[in-house]
């Protein structure tokens, strides 16, 4: 079974067992995590895991919001229990406060979760949280008005790497400025791209060139690339597939997803397609990698998962805003 068929089978299984109150789009991203998992049946029930997660986190925690299904999928994938993970996340947020990092809101919670997951469910070290704080401070030097809590998840992922904080800041800025000169809008999403492309292994200049080439090819193929989908283009760069090959491939996956019922929107289908392409390439790389590549592969997988959770958080926020406007 190919990756798309496996994903659709996983999604349909979640659909059959979902509660009436669970949004379909939230399940789409949970299915993306589970479809890439090595867990064999029977796997823990997503709804039961999501409920246990929400009960442990408390009603006012972001982990009790619509994000809970994506987070539950991450825990199932790793074979971790909700209770201990939530407790470690709360302890990590306490460390955030000690290092002048904000601890309230969805982004800090996701950042704390990523650090806990990177450690296999254990509390991150004080040094790792201190490094995350230093990364945020370094990014703020170049983009004071752009850098904020939305950058916490990417800072958390980079905090587990060996690249120096100064070099990290220099390379991020090189990518950002090169893409801006190429015509991409200065915005939070372009900053996110600069954080993502550091995982490509191509270096700042080549990574930015590939991003531009893929975005141009998508536009020529009729796929509008707006700032909200810059991160999906960056994920295609991370796949390592040549631009001439990755564009028709991701559009083919998108079309297959759109042909299945219930039919996702074009934007959702494209986001999932980009995640599927990257996840499939990461899976292929597992069997023939050296020790250095293991770290990179884990980081790339964390990127996929962070993007899925962030997308769900954004959808949940938009749904809440729409309800508030209509009431």
C-alpha positions in Angstrom: 0.0 0.0 0.0 1.4 3.4 -1.0 1.6 6.4 1.4 -1.6 8.1 0.1 -3.7 4.9 0.3 -2.4 4.2 3.8 -3.2 7.7 4.9 -6.7 7.6 3.5 -7.3 4.2 5.2 -6.1 5.6 8.5 -8.3 8.7 8.1 -11.4 6.7 7.2 -10.8 4.5 10.3 -10.7 7.6 12.5 -13.8 8.9 10.8 -15.7 5.8 11.6 -14.8 6.0 15.3 -15.0 9.7 15.9 -17.3 11.5 18.2 -19.9 13.8 16.7 -18.2 16.8 18.2 -14.7 16.1 16.6 -14.0 18.2 13.6 -13.1 16.3 10.4 -10.2 18.6 9.6 -8.7 17.9 13.0 -8.8 14.2 12.3 -7.1 14.7 8.9 -3.9 16.0 10.6 -4.1 13.3 13.3 -4.3 10.7 10.5 -1.2 12.2 8.9 0.8 11.5 12.1 -0.7 8.0 12.6 -0.2 7.0 9.0 3.5 7.7 9.3 3.7 5.6 12.5 5.3 2.2 12.9 2.7 1.3 15.4 0.8 -1.8 14.3 -2.9 -2.6 15.1 -4.4 -2.6 17.5 -3.3 0.9 18.3 -4.7 2.9 21.2 -8.0 4.7 20.5 -7.5 8.3 19.4 -10.6 9.6 21.0 -9.9 7.9 24.3 -6.3 9.2 24.3 -7.4 12.7 23.5 -9.9 12.6 26.4 -7.3 11.3 28.8 -5.0 14.1 27.6 -7.7 16.8 28.1 -8.7 15.4 31.6 -5.0 15.4 32.8 -4.3 18.9 31.3 -7.4 20.6 32.7 -10.2 22.5 31.0 -8.3 25.7 30.4 -5.2 24.1 28.9 -4.5 24.3 25.2 -4.0 20.5 25.4 -7.8 20.3 26.1 -8.6 22.3 23.0 -9.0 21.0 19.4 -5.2 20.5 19.4 -5.7 17.5 21.7 -6.3 15.1 18.8 -3.1 16.0 17.0 -1.2 15.7 20.3 -2.9 12.4 21.1 -1.7 11.1 17.7 1.9 12.1 18.6 1.7 10.2 21.9 0.2 7.1 20.2 3.0 7.2 17.7 5.6 7.2 20.4 3.9 4.8 22.7 3.6 7.4 25.5 0.9 7.8 28.1 -0.9 11.2 28.4 -0.6 11.6 32.2 3.2 11.5 32.5 3.6 13.6 29.3 1.2 16.3 30.5 3.0 16.5 33.9 6.4 16.9 32.2 5.0 19.6 29.9 3.8 21.5 33.0 7.2 21.2 34.6 8.8 22.4 31.4 6.6 25.4 31.3 7.8 26.2 34.9 11.3 26.1 33.5 10.2 28.5 30.7 9.3 31.0 33.4 12.7 30.7 35.0 14.3 31.6 31.7 12.1 34.6 30.9 10.0 32.7 28.4 6.2 33.0 28.4 4.4 29.9 29.4 0.7 30.8 28.6 -0.9 30.0 25.3 -0.8 27.3 22.6 2.6 28.0 21.1 4.6 27.8 24.5 2.7 24.6 25.3 3.5 23.1 21.9 7.2 24.1 22.4 7.3 22.4 25.8 5.6 19.3 24.3 8.2 19.1 21.5 11.0 19.3 24.1 9.4 16.5 26.2 8.8 14.4 23.1 12.4 14.9 22.0 13.5 13.4 25.3 11.2 10.4 25.0 8.8 11.7 27.6 11.4 13.1 30.0 11.8 16.6 31.3 14.3 18.6 29.2 17.4 19.9 30.8 17.8 23.4 32.2 20.5 23.9 29.6 18.2 23.1 26.7 15.6 25.5 27.9 18.3 28.2 28.4 19.4 27.6 24.8 15.9 27.9 23.6 15.6 31.3 25.4 18.9 32.4 23.8 17.7 31.4 20.3 14.5 33.6 20.8 16.7 36.5 21.9 19.0 36.1 18.9 16.1 36.0 16.4 14.7 39.1 18.1 17.9 41.0 17.3 17.1 40.8 13.6 13.3 40.9 13.8 12.1 42.4 17.0 8.5 43.0 15.8 8.2 39.6 14.2 9.7 37.4 16.8 7.4 36.2 19.6 5.7 33.3 21.2 4.7 31.9 17.7 8.4 31.2 17.2 8.7 29.1 20.4 8.0 25.7 18.7 10.8 26.2 16.1 13.1 27.5 18.8 12.4 24.4 20.8 13.3 22.2 17.9 16.5 24.1 17.2 17.4 24.1 20.9 18.1 20.3 20.7 20.6 20.7 17.8 24.4 21.4 18.0 24.6 24.5 15.8 25.7 27.6 17.8 23.1 30.2 18.6 25.1 32.9 16.7 25.5 30.7 13.6 21.8 29.8 13.8 20.9 33.5 13.8 23.2 34.3 10.9 22.0 31.6 8.7 18.3 32.3 9.4 18.8 35.9 8.5 20.6 35.0 5.3 17.7 32.8 4.2 15.1 35.5 5.1 16.8 38.3 3.3 17.5 36.2 0.2 13.9 35.2 -0.1 12.7 38.7 0.5 15.0 40.0 -2.3 13.4 37.3 -4.5 10.0 38.9 -4.0 8.5 37.0 -1.0 6.7 39.1 1.5 8.3 40.1 4.8 6.0 38.4 7.4 5.9 35.9 10.2 5.5 33.1 7.7 8.7 34.0 5.8 10.5 34.0 9.2 9.1 30.5 9.8 10.4 29.4 6.4 13.9 30.7 7.4 13.7 28.5 10.5 12.6 25.5 8.6 15.1 25.6 5.8 18.0 25.2 8.2 17.1 21.6 8.3 17.4 21.1 4.6 21.1 20.3 4.6 21.6 22.4 1.4 22.9 25.5 3.2 21.2 28.9 3.4 21.8 30.0 -0.2 20.9 26.7 -1.9 17.9 26.1 0.4 16.5 29.6 -0.5 17.0 28.9 -4.2 15.2 25.6 -4.0 12.3 27.3 -2.2 12.0 29.9 -4.9 12.2 27.3 -7.6 9.5 25.2 -6.1 7.2 28.1 -5.4 7.6 29.3 -9.1 6.9 25.8 -10.4 3.8 25.5 -8.3 2.5 28.8 -9.6 3.1 27.8 -13.2 1.2 24.6 -12.5 -1.8 26.6 -11.3 -1.2 26.3 -7.5 -1.4 29.7 -5.8 1.3 30.1 -3.2 0.3 32.6 -0.6 2.1 33.5 2.5 0.0 31.1 4.6 1.5 28.2 2.7 5.1 29.2 2.6 5.8 26.6 5.2 4.4 23.8 3.0 6.8 24.9 0.2 9.6 24.7 2.8 8.6 21.2 3.7 8.9 20.2 0.0 12.4 21.6 0.1 13.1 19.5 3.2 12.1 16.4 1.3 15.3 16.7 -0.7 13.4 15.8 -4.0 14.5 17.8 -7.0 12.1 20.7 -7.7 11.3 19.2 -11.2 10.0 16.0 -9.5 8.5 17.2 -6.2 6.0 19.6 -7.7 4.1 17.1 -9.9 4.3 14.6 -7.1 2.8 16.8 -4.4 0.0 18.0 -6.8 -0.7 14.4 -7.7 -1.1 13.5 -4.0 -3.3 16.6 -3.5 -5.6 15.6 -6.3 -5.9 12.0 -4.9 -6.8 13.5 -1.5 -9.4 15.8 -3.1 -10.9 12.8 -4.9 -11.7 11.0 -1.7 -14.8 11.7 0.4 -15.3 13.7 2.5 -13.5 16.1 0.2 -11.0 18.4 1.8 -10.5 22.0 0.7 -7.7 22.7 -1.8 -5.6 24.3 0.9 -6.0 21.5 3.4 -5.4 18.9 0.8 -2.2 20.7 -0.3 -1.0 21.0 3.3 -1.5 17.3 4.0 0.0 16.4 0.6 3.2 18.3 1.5 3.3 16.5 4.9 2.8 13.1 3.2 5.6 13.7 0.7 8.0 14.7 3.4 7.0 11.9 5.7 7.4 9.3 3.0 10.9 10.5 2.1 11.9 10.5 5.8 10.6 7.0 6.1 12.7 5.9 3.1 15.8 7.4 4.6 15.5 5.4 7.8 17.1 2.3 6.6 20.4 3.8 5.2 21.5 6.7 7.4 24.6 7.4 9.5 24.6 8.8 13.0 24.7 12.4 12.0 21.7 12.0 9.8 19.7 10.4 12.6 19.6 13.7 14.4 18.6 15.5 11.2 15.9 13.0 10.5 14.5 13.3 14.0 14.4 17.1 13.7 12.6 16.9 10.3 10.0 14.6 11.8 9.6 17.1 14.7 9.1 19.8 12.0 6.3 17.8 10.4 4.6 17.2 13.7 5.0 20.8 14.9 3.5 22.1 11.7 0.5 19.7 12.0 -0.2 20.8 15.5 0.3 24.5 14.6 -2.1 24.1 11.6 -4.7 22.6 13.9 -4.3 25.4 16.5 -4.8 27.9 13.7 -7.9 26.2 12.4 -9.3 26.0 16.0 -8.6 29.7 16.5 -10.3 30.6 13.2 -13.3 28.5 14.2 -13.5 30.3 17.5 -13.2 33.7 15.9 -16.0 32.8 13.4 -18.3 31.7 16.2 -17.6 34.9 18.2 -18.3 37.1 15.2 -21.6 35.4 14.4 -22.9 35.5 18.0 
